[in-house]
């Protein structure tokens, strides 16, 4: 019987899995309306929504993989259908994150220059449409896992009569083992399985990813530390605009962390999907992503240059620093807490 944690993770995926599709539809509609009306404020709001969707898509994908591992032994579910769904979800996840990254760049440039670079907003629209198409396909495939009757490719096989057990001898044990081996080999055709085998079997892939992961973490935390300390009143002799110029480097580190972290997760999902510190790390990463957005779009620090920040700004700065310290702690405790490693 699955544990309470397993049930909660599966339910979390069912709760969140419509956010990337429905949220993208709403954001794209808002962005297209903003372009038609030439409303800069509405454009910024749509870009912010696209970035938020990219952040929320992280727990959607993670909880989906955990749900697969919790339910894969059920005989009524097709392992092949689940793996096809995972591949589609991974492609949609990657493109959604890239669309969110480009949306953030457009927001950052708008804050510094008053307008986004020409071509960024159309690029966000194209990327979001492509991500929406992939996520919609992943959602359809996910529905087919529990409802195989809606799959067109199964209609013919479902209509065909089952062979009678007296028509021939039962397959031998050797034939059964050959079939099992063929089914195991067939998993190599899936992208997630190929990534997993490469990360585990390559002598340099995992160490190289670990190195990039820690460098990205140091870069992202260092930049956010400088910006948030400036908001808290330190380094007042440095203009906030000069510190704000560092944010893209922090976002670059955040992206390196996300890519390498997903390589670890896809490589060894069993180590992470049953680890409580990993889920806490995901939660605090989402808080750090919200802090990136807040530091990009808020106006008070720009308007009150050289003055004390408001209590709300200082609270946001403190929450960001606490979140990053929690990310560091949870990541370090992965081998020691939760009995997953």
C-alpha positions, 0 to 999 in steps of 0.5 A: 500500500502506498504511503501517505507521502506517496498519495499526497504527491500523486494528488498534488500532481492531479491538482497542478497538472492543468496549470501549464496548459490553462495558465499558458492559454490565459497568459497568451490571450492577455499578451496578444490583447496587450499587443493589440491595444499597445498596452505596456502595463498589460504586456508586463503583466502577461510576461509576469504570468508566463514566468510564474507558470514556468516556476510552477511547472517545476513541481508539476513535472517532479510530482508527475514522475513521483506519481509514476513511480508510485503507480507503475506496479498497478497491472491496469496501467500501461508502462509504455503509455506512462513513459510516452507521457513522461517524454512529452511532459519533459519536452513541454517542461523544457520549452515552458522553462525557456519561454519563462526565461525569455519572458524574464529577460524582456521584463528585466530590459523593460525595467532598465531601458523602459522597453524590451528589446525588439523581438523578445515579446514575439519570441515569448509568444512563439515559445509559449505557443510551442510549449502550450502545444507540447503540454496539451499533448502531454496532458492528453497522453496523461489522460490516456493512462487511466482511460485507455478506451480513448486511445485510437491505437487500442481500438483495434486490439480491444475489438480483436478476440482474445486467443483461447488458452486451448489453442496452443501450448503455454509459452515456456519460461524461456520465451517469457524471459525473452519477452521480458528482456525485449520489454526492458530493452524497449525502454531505451527508445524513450528520452527519459530512459536514455538520459537516465542511462547516460547520467548513470553509466557515463564516467564524467556526466554526473561529476561534470553536472555536479560541478556546474550545479554548484557553480550555478548555485554560488553565482545565483546566491551571490548575486541575490545576496548582493541585491537583497543586502542592498535593499536591507540598507547595506552598501548604500554608496552603491546605486541600486541600478548598478546592483540590479545590473547583476541580476541576469548573472544570477538568473544564468546561475539559476538556469544552470542549477535547474538544468543540471538538477533536472539531469540528476532527477531524471537520471535517478528519480527514485533517489529524489521522488521519495526524499522529503528534503528534495521536496522542501528544496523545490518549495524554496526554489519556487520562493527564490524564483518569486524573489527574482521576479519581485526584484525585476519588476518592483519600482520602489527601490528605483523611485527611492534611490538612496532612501530606506526601503519599505518594510515589505521590500525588506521582508521580501529580501529576508525571505529570499535569503532564508529561502536560499539558505534552506535550498543549500541546507536541503540539498546538502541533507539529501544523502542524510535525511529521508533514507532515499540515497 
